[in-house]
Amino acid sequence: MKVNLEIPPYTEEGLTVHWEHDFTIEVNSIEAVTYIRANKAGLVSLAIQLLTLAQDEVSKGKHIHYDSNNSLEDGSTELIIEKIG
C-alpha cells in the first residue's frame, strides 16, 4: 500500500491541523497503558499531524491537544503531543 501525504507548512499563524474525511480516533488509558485506536483515515490524520509538528520551523513547546470535544471519540482520554526539541 502506498500513501501520499501532504504536510502543511508551519506559518507564524501556527500549526495547521489536517483531518482526513471520516476519521475516527479514540484514546483510552487502562492503568499504566495508553491505547490509541483509529481507522485508516484517523491513522493518516495522526501521521500528517505528527510530521507537521516535526518540522524544523516548529519551536519547542508547540503541541496538539486532542480530546472528545474536538477530535476524539466520546469517552476518550485527553491526549497532548508536544515537541520537546
C-alpha positions in Angstrom: 0.0 0.0 0.0 1.2 3.4 -0.9 0.1 6.6 0.9 0.9 10.1 -0.3 0.9 12.7 2.4 0.9 16.5 2.0 2.4 18.1 5.1 1.0 21.6 5.8 3.8 24.1 6.2 4.2 25.8 9.6 3.5 29.5 9.5 3.6 32.3 12.0 -0.2 31.7 12.4 0.6 28.3 13.9 0.1 24.7 13.2 -2.4 23.6 10.6 -4.3 20.5 11.8 -5.5 18.3 8.9 -8.2 15.7 9.2 -8.9 13.0 6.6 -12.6 12.5 5.7 -14.4 10.1 8.1 -11.6 9.8 10.6 -12.1 8.0 13.9 -9.7 8.1 16.8 -10.1 7.1 20.4 -7.7 7.2 23.2 -8.1 5.2 26.4 -5.8 4.6 29.4 -6.0 1.5 31.5 -3.7 1.5 34.4 -0.3 2.5 33.0 -1.1 1.7 29.4 -2.5 4.1 26.8 -4.3 2.8 23.8 -4.7 4.8 20.6 -7.2 3.2 18.3 -8.1 4.6 14.9 -9.4 3.7 11.5 -7.2 4.3 8.4 -8.3 7.9 8.0 -7.5 8.5 11.7 -4.1 7.0 11.4 -3.3 9.0 8.3 -4.6 12.2 10.0 -2.3 11.5 13.0 0.7 10.8 10.7 0.2 14.1 9.0 -0.1 16.0 12.3 3.0 14.4 13.7 5.0 15.2 10.6 3.7 18.8 10.8 4.8 19.1 14.4 8.2 17.6 13.5 9.1 20.4 11.0 12.3 22.4 11.9 10.3 25.6 11.9 8.1 24.4 14.7 9.5 25.6 18.0 10.0 23.6 21.2 6.8 23.5 23.3 4.3 23.7 20.4 1.7 21.0 20.9 -1.5 19.5 19.6 -4.3 18.8 22.1 -6.8 16.1 21.4 -10.0 15.4 23.4 -13.5 14.3 22.9 -14.8 17.8 22.3 -12.7 18.5 19.2 -11.3 15.3 17.6 -11.5 12.1 19.7 -14.5 9.8 20.1 -16.7 10.3 23.1 -15.3 8.9 26.3 -11.7 9.2 25.1 -8.9 10.2 27.4 -7.3 13.6 26.6 -4.0 13.4 24.6 -1.4 16.1 24.2 1.5 15.6 21.8 4.3 18.2 22.4 7.5 18.9 20.6 10.4 18.9 23.0 13.4 19.6 20.8 
